[in-house]
Structures are given as structure tokens and as C-alpha cells.
Amino acid sequence: INAGAPMALEAMRSLVGKYRIFAVDTVGQATKSAENRPSMTDNSYGKWLSEVLGGLKLESVPVIGVSYGAFLLQRLIVVDPSKVSKAIFVVPSGLVNGYAWVGFTKLMFPLMRFQVSKKEKHLIRFMKAFYLKQDAYSIEFQKLTLTGLKMDYRRPPLLQEAEVAGFKAPVYAMVAEDDVFFPGEKALARLKSCFPTLK
């Protein structure tokens, strides 16, 4: 969300020598895409992603969903599960939500202070909630994103077990223990209950 495929590619560059990678920018996000945001409350994102895979002539492929992309992968599984030969969720959204007080103190309060003051110290405090380390590039990237875009603050609805009950392909996950957005242990528990094929 608000980042795009190049940021996701950075995390999986070691796969490039072994796989052909299609890095798809999410429609309506901070990318070169259509300037409309599909509904989160229906399967619009799943239909869109199914059409993208169809346009690329991909019939059944491993799909990696990173953060917000995990919500899109969930919607794809609901709409067209045959397109997904393997589902890989990385710090996945759409399964659990973080703890409200932690989110307010570590995210929302520093974000509001930055939006009012535009001071870098508040931006860095905000970023500490989800960056292991801040460097000049990441600070500038976040500053430009927060000041130059109409941010999408919508939270993905949580996946219902019944929506993916028939999905039989292998499922893998990478979660983060101290994830402010999607706490790792809670996310793993939900993955286990939604996907019996979790490896």
C-alpha cells in the first residue's frame, strides 16, 4: 500500500535468478496505475488481479502477497482459486488487526504530529513502528508519500474462513513478531484456521 512493486521487489530480489517475476503495481495506489480505488468490501480487487493474470497469460502460478498485497491475494483466492498454485503471505494484512493502543501511540500520534509540524523527528518516530532502520532514502520516500499523495487509510476487511474453504493449494507465510499492523502470532493462528494447507 502506498509503495508499489519496486519496494516489494527489493525484499525478494534473491528469487529473480530462479523465477520469472511479475511485479504488479496495485491499482489506485502510489504507482503508475489507474487513479481509482476499487471497493474493499466486495471482490473487486480479486477480479482485477484475475484479469491481470489473464492478461499476462498466466494460468496457475505461485503468488506472493506482501502486506496489503496479501489482502489482494486473499481476494484472488476467493474469486479465482485455480489461478494460484501456491500462496505466499508476507506480513499479511486482511487476517488480523493490530492492537488499538499500540497503533495509536506508535503510529497515529506520531503521524498526526508530523502532518501538523512536518518535522523529521516525528516522521522518524512514526517510521520506527514499521522500519527496522531508517536511512536517507526511506525517510525521503515516506516524507514524499505522506505529503504528496492522497493516502489510502482504509483497512482491509478480515478474511472469513468460509470464503477460502475449498482452497487446496499449499500456503506459506512469513510474519513478524513485533508487527504493529498485523501481529505475527495472531496472523499465524488465523492462517492456520483459514488454510489447512498451511506449510
Secondary structure, DSSP 8 states (H G I E B T S, - for coil): --S-HHHHHHHTGGGTTTS-------TTSSSSS-S----SSSSHHHHHHHHHHHHTT-SSEEEEEETHHHHHHHHHHHH-GGGEEEEEEES-SSS----HHHHIIIIIHHHHHHHHH--HHHHHHHHTTT-SS--HHHHHHHHHHHHHS-----------GGGGTT--S-EEEE--TT-SSS-HHHHHHHHHHH-TTB-
